[in-house]
Amino acid sequence: MTGTRPRTRIVELPSRWLRDNMHEALTIYGLAMGYDAGVVAGRYGYAIQHTERPGFRAVGAFAETPEGERLVGFGYGYVIEPGQWWHDQVRAALDRRTAKQWLPGAFEVCELHVHPDHQSQGLGRQLLHALVADLPHPAALLSTPDADTKAFRLYHADGFVDLARGYHFPGDPRPFAILGARLPLHPRDPERANDQA
């Protein structure tokens, strides 16, 4: 039947599975973010290290294809701690009061990506909610390109607020926004969020 979407399922991924399939996941990362193969290859070692961090959690979206199920989206994160690269970058980007309110004990949504062929089907939102569901942390934080993208609109619709805008991480020329949301998530506009990512 033409025009039908493949059936997808969202599952929690064991860290071992993600380590064994990290190349597949990072291919989706590269396509979703518009990064070339060199950037993606350079990310591999860091992503493997992330799976060992405290509070690590990962989720995946699998779609049925004629060849069987395949990964079409994934997300992962862990507890933010001083000394981690992202924590220290974000700490420098935030004023002292904002950092004190948001960073301690928070969960970093480190990666959340959907293959471009499967975007605009609600998978990004499903992955995000599965990733942070029932976490024992006060907040979730993330960074995303500071532009009017599907992902940016999704995060805002799902309760994330701006903590910093126009921040430049080393090695990426694009400005990024640093966003935070209190947990559990409280979407501001669920219908609009369903249409994003």
QUISULRA-V726900 format. One record per pair of residues at least 4 apart in sequence whose C-alpha atoms are under 7 Angstrom apart, sorted by sequence separation. I is the first residue (numbers start at 1). J is the second residue. D is the distance in whole Angstrom. If there is no record, write none. Layout:
I_J_D + I_J_D
This chain:
13_17_6 + 14_18_7 + 15_19_6 + 16_20_6 + 17_21_6 + 18_22_5 + 21_25_7 + 22_26_6 + 23_27_6 + 24_28_7 + 25_29_6 + 26_30_6 + 27_31_6 + 28_32_6 + 29_33_6 + 30_34_6 + 31_35_7 + 35_39_6 + 36_40_6 + 37_41_6 + 38_42_6 + 39_43_6 + 40_44_7 + 43_47_6 + 44_48_6 + 45_49_6 + 46_50_6 + 47_51_7 + 52_56_7 + 64_68_6 + 65_69_6 + 83_87_7 + 84_88_6 + 85_89_6 + 86_90_6 + 87_91_6 + 88_92_6 + 89_93_6 + 90_94_6 + 94_98_6 + 95_99_6 + 96_100_6 + 97_101_6 + 98_102_6 + 99_103_5 + 100_104_7 + 102_106_7 + 114_118_6 + 115_119_6 + 119_123_7 + 122_126_6 + 123_127_6 + 124_128_6 + 125_129_6 + 126_130_6 + 127_131_6 + 128_132_6 + 129_133_6 + 148_152_6 + 149_153_6 + 150_154_6 + 151_155_6 + 152_156_6 + 153_157_6 + 154_158_6 + 155_159_7 + 156_160_5 + 168_172_7 + 181_185_7 + 189_193_6 + 190_194_6 + 191_195_7 + 192_196_7 + 13_18_7 + 30_35_5 + 35_40_7 + 51_56_6 + 64_69_4 + 82_87_6 + 83_88_6 + 94_99_6 + 114_119_6 + 148_153_7 + 155_160_5 + 156_161_6 + 168_173_7 + 30_36_7 + 63_69_5 + 64_70_7 + 81_87_6 + 82_88_6 + 168_174_7 + 62_69_6 + 63_70_6 + 80_87_6 + 168_175_5 + 62_70_5 + 63_71_7 + 91_99_6 + 144_152_7 + 167_175_5 + 168_176_6 + 62_71_5 + 63_72_6 + 166_175_5 + 167_176_5 + 30_40_6 + 61_71_6 + 62_72_6 + 114_124_6 + 166_176_5 + 167_177_6 + 60_71_7 + 61_72_6 + 113_124_7 + 165_176_6 + 166_177_6 + 61_73_5 + 165_177_4 + 60_73_6 + 61_74_6 + 164_177_6 + 165_178_6 + 26_40_6 + 60_74_4 + 164_178_5 + 59_74_6 + 60_75_6 + 162_177_7 + 163_178_5 + 59_75_5 + 162_178_6 + 163_179_5 + 58_75_6 + 59_76_6 + 162_179_5 + 163_180_7 + 58_76_4 + 161_179_5 + 162_180_7 + 57_76_6 + 58_77_7 + 146_165_7 + 160_179_6 + 161_180_5 + 57_77_6 + 146_166_6 + 160_180_5 + 161_181_6 + 56_77_6 + 57_78_6 + 160_181_4 + 56_78_4 + 159_181_6 + 55_78_5 + 54_78_6 + 55_79_5 + 53_78_6 + 54_79_6 + 80_105_7 + 79_105_7 + 80_106_6 + 159_185_6 + 79_106_6 + 80_107_6 + 158_185_7 + 159_186_6 + 79_107_4 + 80_108_6 + 158_186_6 + 159_187_5 + 19_48_6 + 78_107_5 + 79_108_6 + 125_154_7 + 145_174_7 + 146_175_6 + 158_187_4 + 159_188_6 + 77_107_7 + 78_108_6 + 107_137_6 + 145_175_6 + 146_176_4 + 157_187_6 + 158_188_6 + 77_108_5 + 106_137_6 + 109_140_7 + 145_176_4 + 146_177_5 + 157_188_5 + 158_189_7 + 77_109_5 + 105_137_6 + 106_138_6 + 107_139_6 + 108_140_6 + 109_141_6 + 110_142_6 + 144_176_5 + 145_177_6 + 157_189_5 + 76_109_6 + 77_110_5 + 105_138_7 + 106_139_5 + 107_140_5 + 108_141_5 + 109_142_5 + 143_176_6 + 144_177_5 + 157_190_7 + 76_110_6 + 77_111_7 + 106_140_6 + 107_141_6 + 108_142_6 + 143_177_6 + 144_178_7 + 76_111_5 + 106_141_7 + 143_178_4 + 157_192_7 + 158_193_6 + 15_51_6 + 75_111_5 + 76_112_7 + 142_178_6 + 143_179_6 + 157_193_5 + 75_112_4 + 102_139_7 + 142_179_5 + 74_112_6 + 75_113_6 + 141_179_6 + 142_180_7 + 74_113_6 + 141_180_4 + 154_193_5 + 73_113_5 + 74_114_7 + 140_180_6 + 141_181_7 + 73_114_4 + 139_180_7 + 140_181_5 + 72_114_6 + 73_115_6 + 139_181_6 + 140_182_6 + 154_196_5 + 15_58_7 + 72_115_5 + 139_182_4 + 140_183_7 + 153_196_7 + 154_197_7 + 138_182_6 + 139_183_5 + 13_58_5 + 28_73_7 + 138_183_6 + 151_196_7 + 12_58_6 + 13_59_5 + 72_118_7 + 137_183_7 + 150_196_5 + 151_197_6 + 12_59_4 + 13_60_6 + 150_197_5 + 11_59_6 + 12_60_6 + 10_59_7 + 11_60_6 + 25_74_7 + 10_60_6 + 11_61_7 + 10_61_5 + 9_61_6 + 10_62_7 + 75_127_6 + 8_61_6 + 9_62_5 + 74_127_7 + 8_62_5 + 9_63_7 + 8_63_4 + 76_131_7 + 7_63_6 + 8_64_6 + 75_131_7 + 6_63_6 + 7_64_6 + 6_64_6 + 60_127_7 + 59_127_7 + 125_194_7 + 94_164_7 + 59_130_7 + 93_164_7 + 59_131_6 + 122_194_5 + 125_197_7 + 58_131_7 + 122_195_6 + 124_197_5 + 57_131_7 + 93_167_7 + 121_195_7 + 122_196_6 + 123_197_6 + 120_195_6 + 122_197_6 + 120_196_5 + 121_197_7 + 120_197_5 + 119_197_5 + 32_113_6 + 32_114_6 + 32_115_6 + 29_113_6 + 31_115_7 + 32_116_6 + 28_113_7 + 31_116_7 + 28_114_7 + 28_115_5 + 10_127_7
